[in-house]
Amino acid sequence: MRNSEIENTSDDVCDGCGTVVSEGRAGCQRFFEEVLVKDYSDYRYARTHRLMVDTYCLQHPDAYMRSGKSFAVHLTGMCAALEYEDSAAINRAVQRWLNGARIIAKPAQMPAHRGDLTIMYIHSATDAEEHHRRVREWARSVWAAWSEHHDLARQWIDEAKKESEKH
């Protein structure tokens, strides 16, 4: 469901992504968990697992991006998946860069609108290929909504890569 099609006046609206679902945020979380079960139980779905998780977290930052480090992990993970060739190597470099006592300041402002697509779009995929296509579409929608933070993600990735090259 597209966020633009909903009215935020019901208890059945997720306060993170805006999707209309029974029980709001709790219902949205259940749909996410059902998609996770597919990822874990059928290897054909797992290819876009990290991107799917980062996307969901960027739509639900109050629950999944409470610290500066978790914010950095999900923001750079999304950036790496959509803008770089070797996202796995970048994710490893970012993990090493964030390891330890590093302090990351989380921006005070999160986008109010976090993309037009939600987990409901992924949940309704009928096979693995459609699932992968939809995850990428959803991720691009959410990434566009976070455009004010793109430069920050790229900066952190550059810092992580430089530090990784030193070791």
C-alpha positions in Angstrom: 0.0 0.0 0.0 1.3 3.5 -0.8 1.5 5.9 2.1 -0.2 8.6 -0.1 -3.4 6.4 -0.1 -3.9 6.4 3.7 -5.3 8.7 6.3 -3.4 8.7 9.5 -6.4 8.8 11.8 -6.8 5.1 12.7 -5.2 2.8 15.2 -4.6 0.6 12.2 -1.9 2.8 10.8 1.8 1.9 11.5 3.4 5.0 13.1 6.7 4.1 11.4 5.9 3.6 7.7 2.3 4.7 7.5 0.9 1.5 6.1 -2.7 0.6 7.0 -2.6 -2.7 8.8 -4.6 -4.2 11.6 -3.1 -3.2 14.9 -0.9 -0.6 13.3 2.8 -0.9 14.3 2.4 -4.3 15.9 0.6 -5.6 12.7 3.4 -4.1 10.5 6.0 -5.9 12.7 4.2 -9.2 12.2 4.3 -8.8 8.4 8.0 -8.0 8.6 8.6 -11.2 10.7 6.6 -13.3 8.2 8.9 -12.0 5.4 11.9 -12.8 7.6 10.7 -16.3 8.0 10.7 -16.7 4.1 14.3 -15.3 4.0 15.5 -17.7 6.6 13.6 -20.8 5.4 14.1 -20.6 1.7 17.5 -19.7 0.3 16.0 -18.3 -2.9 14.7 -15.3 -0.8 17.8 -14.6 1.1 19.7 -12.8 -1.6 18.2 -9.4 -0.6 17.9 -10.1 3.1 20.3 -7.3 4.3 18.7 -4.7 2.0 15.2 -5.7 3.2 16.2 -5.4 6.8 17.9 -2.0 6.2 14.9 -0.8 4.4 12.5 -1.8 7.1 14.7 -0.2 9.7 14.9 3.1 7.8 11.1 3.1 7.8 11.0 2.4 11.5 13.9 4.4 12.9 12.4 4.8 16.4 12.5 1.1 16.9 15.6 0.1 15.0 17.9 3.1 14.8 18.0 4.3 18.4 21.7 4.8 18.6 24.1 6.6 16.3 25.8 3.3 15.5 22.6 1.5 14.5 21.6 4.6 12.4 25.0 4.4 10.7 24.8 0.7 10.0 21.3 0.8 8.3 21.9 4.1 6.4 25.3 3.0 5.0 23.9 -0.5 4.3 21.2 0.9 2.2 23.6 3.3 0.4 26.1 0.4 -0.2 23.5 -1.8 -1.6 22.0 0.8 -4.0 25.1 2.8 -5.0 28.2 0.6 -4.8 29.4 -2.6 -6.5 30.8 -4.5 -3.6 28.3 -3.8 -0.8 29.4 -6.8 1.3 33.0 -5.5 1.5 31.7 -2.0 2.4 29.4 -3.4 5.1 32.4 -5.3 6.6 34.5 -2.1 6.5 31.7 -0.1 8.2 31.3 -2.8 10.9 35.0 -2.6 11.6 34.9 1.2 11.6 32.0 1.3 14.0 33.5 -1.4 16.3 34.7 -0.1 19.7 34.3 3.2 21.4 33.5 5.2 18.3 30.8 7.8 18.9 28.4 8.5 16.1 26.0 11.4 16.3 22.6 10.5 15.1 20.9 13.3 13.2 18.0 14.9 15.2 15.7 15.0 12.2 14.4 11.9 10.5 12.2 12.2 7.4 8.5 12.4 8.2 7.7 10.6 5.0 9.8 7.5 4.6 8.9 6.2 1.2 5.8 5.3 -0.8 6.1 1.5 -0.5 6.1 -0.6 2.7 6.6 -4.2 3.9 3.1 -4.9 2.7 4.4 -4.6 -0.9 7.1 -7.2 -0.1 4.8 -9.5 1.8 2.5 -9.9 -1.2 5.2 -11.1 -3.6 4.3 -14.5 -5.1 7.8 -15.9 -5.7 11.5 -15.3 -5.1 12.2 -13.2 -8.2 9.2 -11.0 -7.6 10.3 -10.7 -4.0 13.8 -9.5 -5.0 12.4 -7.0 -7.6 10.0 -5.6 -5.0 12.7 -5.3 -2.3 14.8 -3.2 -4.6 11.8 -1.0 -5.6 10.9 -0.6 -2.0 14.5 0.2 -1.1 14.8 2.8 -3.9 11.6 4.5 -2.6 12.9 4.6 1.0 16.3 5.7 -0.1 14.8 8.6 -2.0 12.9 9.7 1.1 16.2 9.8 3.0 17.9 12.0 0.4 18.9 14.6 2.9 21.2 12.0 4.6 22.8 10.5 1.4 25.9 12.6 1.7 26.3 11.6 5.3 26.1 7.9 4.4 28.7 8.3 1.6 31.0 10.2 4.0 30.8 7.4 6.5 31.4 4.8 3.9 34.5 6.8 2.6 35.8 7.0 6.2 35.3 3.3 6.8 37.0 2.4 3.5 40.0 4.6 4.3 40.4 3.2 7.8 40.0 -0.4 6.4 42.8 0.3 3.8 45.2 1.3 6.7 44.9 -2.2 8.2 
